[in-house]
C-alpha cells in the first residue's frame, strides 16, 4: 500500500504533530491563446476595407450617368446611330456614330426642343446657336461607302447643366453639307434622324 508523505504541523499546545497530506495532482496548464500578430491583423482589415472601396468605386462608376441621344430615322430615311456628350473646360465634346445612311455629307445639329415625334423631325424645333455667336451648334460628318461615320469634336460654350445645358434638347442629322436647318411641318425636309439628349447610365 502506497503511503502518503507526512508533514509536521504545530498542535494547539505547541507540540509537533505528524499528519498525512495527500499529494496534490499536477496542475493543468492551458495553452496560451494564439495571438494574431498586429501587423497581420492590420493588413487583413486594410485588405477588407480596400475590397469594399473597390466595389463601391465600381458601383459608382457603372451607375454614373453619361449624356447622349439615340438617333432614330425620320422622313423615311434609314439613318440610325447615337450621339454622346462629355464636358471639358469650356464646352462639351460630342461623339457621333452614324449607320444606315448613304455615302455623302451630313450635318449633326443640336436643336432646341427635346421632341422627335413628328415624322419629318419638325418637332425638334430650330437649331441651337453656340453661346455668344450666331453659329449653330453643328458638326460635319462624312459617311463612307457602307453608310457609316464616326466623329468626335468640341462644341465650345455648351454645358450639361445650367443655363447653357443641352440636356433635354435634341440631336438632328441633316442631309447635305449646305442648306437650311429650318423645317416646315408636314412636308419633306433634310432632317433624316433625331434623338433626345438625356442622362443614361454608363455601361462602363
Residue pairs with C-beta under 8 A, 6 or more apart in sequence:
3 20
4 20
4 21
4 22
4 23
5 20
5 21
5 23
6 18
6 19
6 20
6 21
7 18
7 19
7 21
8 16
8 17
8 18
9 16
9 17
9 19
10 16
10 17
11 17
61 202
61 204
62 201
62 202
62 203
62 204
63 201
63 202
64 201
64 202
65 199
65 200
65 201
65 202
66 84
66 85
66 86
66 199
66 200
66 201
66 202
67 84
67 85
67 86
67 160
67 166
67 167
67 197
67 198
67 199
67 200
68 82
68 83
68 84
68 85
68 197
68 198
68 200
69 82
69 83
69 170
69 171
69 195
69 196
69 197
69 198
70 82
70 195
71 79
71 80
71 81
71 82
71 83
71 98
71 171
71 173
71 193
71 194
71 195
72 80
72 116
72 193
72 194
72 195
73 79
73 80
73 100
73 192
73 193
74 116
74 118
74 119
74 120
74 121
74 191
74 192
74 193
74 194
75 119
75 120
75 121
75 188
75 189
75 191
75 192
76 188
77 100
77 101
77 175
77 192
77 193
78 100
78 101
79 98
79 99
79 100
79 101
79 173
79 192
79 193
80 98
80 99
80 100
80 193
81 96
81 97
81 98
81 99
81 100
81 173
81 193
82 96
82 97
82 195
83 94
83 95
83 96
83 97
83 108
83 171
83 195
83 197
84 94
84 95
85 92
85 93
85 94
85 95
85 160
85 166
85 197
86 92
86 93
86 95
87 93
87 159
87 160
88 154
90 154
90 156
90 157
91 154
91 155
91 156
91 157
91 158
91 159
92 154
92 155
92 158
92 159
92 160
92 166
93 152
93 153
93 154
93 155
94 108
94 139
94 152
94 153
94 154
94 155
95 150
95 151
95 152
96 108
96 139
96 141
96 149
96 150
96 151
96 152
96 171
97 148
97 149
97 150
98 106
98 108
98 141
98 143
98 147
98 148
98 149
98 150
98 173
98 193
99 147
99 148
100 147
100 148
101 143
101 147
101 148
101 149
101 192
102 143
102 147
103 143
103 144
103 145
103 147
104 142
104 143
104 175
104 176
105 140
105 141
105 142
105 176
105 177
106 140
106 141
106 142
106 143
106 149
106 173
106 174
106 175
106 176
106 177
106 192
107 138
107 139
107 140
107 141
107 173
107 174
107 176
107 177
107 181
108 138
108 139
108 140
108 141
108 151
108 171
108 172
108 173
108 174
109 127
109 128
109 136
109 137
109 138
109 171
109 172
109 173
109 174
109 181
110 127
110 128
110 136
110 137
110 138
110 155
110 158
110 166
110 169
110 170
110 171
110 172
110 197
111 124
111 125
111 126
111 127
111 128
111 169
111 170
111 171
111 172
112 124
112 125
112 126
112 127
112 128
112 169
112 170
113 123
113 124
113 125
113 169
113 170
114 168
114 169
114 170
114 196
114 197
114 198
115 123
115 124
115 125
115 170
115 196
116 123
116 124
116 170
116 194
116 195
116 196
117 123
118 124
118 185
120 183
120 185
120 186
120 187
120 188
120 189
120 191
121 172
121 183
121 189
121 191
121 192
121 193
121 194
122 183
122 184
122 185
122 186
122 189
122 191
124 170
124 172
124 191
124 194
125 170
126 181
126 182
127 136
127 137
127 138
127 172
127 181
127 182
128 136
128 137
128 166
128 169
129 135
129 136
129 137
130 136
130 137
130 155
130 156
130 157
130 158
131 157
131 158
131 164
132 157
133 157
136 181
137 155
137 158
137 166
138 181
139 151
139 153
139 155
140 151
140 177
141 149
141 151
141 173
142 149
143 149
157 164
158 164
158 165
158 166
159 165
159 166
160 166
160 167
161 167
166 197
167 197
167 198
167 199
168 196
168 197
168 198
169 196
169 197
170 194
170 195
170 196
170 197
171 194
171 195
171 197
172 191
172 193
172 194
173 191
173 192
173 193
173 194
174 181
174 190
174 191
174 192
175 190
175 192
176 190
179 190
180 190
183 189
183 191
